């Protein structure tokens, strides 16, 4: 019972983390589209 609760809680946390990651990625892409300088900096890192 406790193990099941733990795994479901971990699944919930992973789901929340994924949601936040997608939101952050979308904002990041918008910033890159607005800023050519930001795009050049990004390619410099890779």
C-alpha positions, 0 to 999 in steps of 0.5 A: 500500500505504501509502495503504491502510494509512493510510486503514484506520487513519483508519477505525479511529480514527474508529470508536473515536472514535464508540464513545467519543462514544456512551458519553459521550453515554449517561452525559451523558443519564443525568446529565441525567435524574438532575439537573433542575438540569443539565437547566435549565443545558443548556437555558440554553446552547441 
